[in-house]
Amino acid sequence: MMHSYTYKIREVEDVAVYYWGSSGNIVARIQHRLKDLGYFSDNIDGIFGSNTYNAVVSFQASNGLEPDGIVGDATLEKLGITLDVNYENDLYTLAAVINGEGRGEPYTGQVAIGAVVLNRVESDKFPNTIAEVVYQSGAFDSVRDGQINLIPTESALRAAMDAINGWDPTDGSLYFWNPSTATSKWIWSIPIKMQIGRHVFG
């Protein structure tokens, strides 16, 4: 099922530049895009090192850009990456909760966790931003136990992107829980739609 969540992109006037030694979520997106295009084969770690540099140079040379290994406005545009501070923050927050709640789950189950968060954003029963949904009191175990503060894995980042891009394996579910560990009696009043990995969704 495709998600109804529509992400609103806001243009950014000041375009940042990324180069050897840079790190962070934007670098991870650059690596992700280069990997999709066949220029980058290493793990996506958000660190601009030699392998990322070489991949950028190869991409630039193949696309009529100056092969200087520096990712600025022109290279970002060719890669199809639009920088948006709100998008970056939301993507990372979503990936962090997916990582905290879904480590060890199948990939579809990780996307499903992200989809539940986005379904809540769209629902009038919950707050209307990703951060507010994720950090709503008592909403997610990973916030309470600190697991959300771990650096998201490549799989969690990709799952967050897939969820934001519209993949909802949960058929619009607003809740998920692990039947073997759930202690809330109330949660069992939610009709279960499906099970993915160790979680049920409803």
Secondary structure by P-SEA (a helix, b strand, c coil): ccccbbbbbbbbcbbbbbccccccaaaaaaaaaaaaaccccccccccccaaaaaaaaaaaaaccccccccccaaaaaaacbbbbaaaaaaaaaaaaaaaaccccccaaaaaaaaaaaaaaaacccccccaaaaaaccccccccccccccccccaaaaaaaaaaaaccccccccccccccccccccccccccccccccccccc
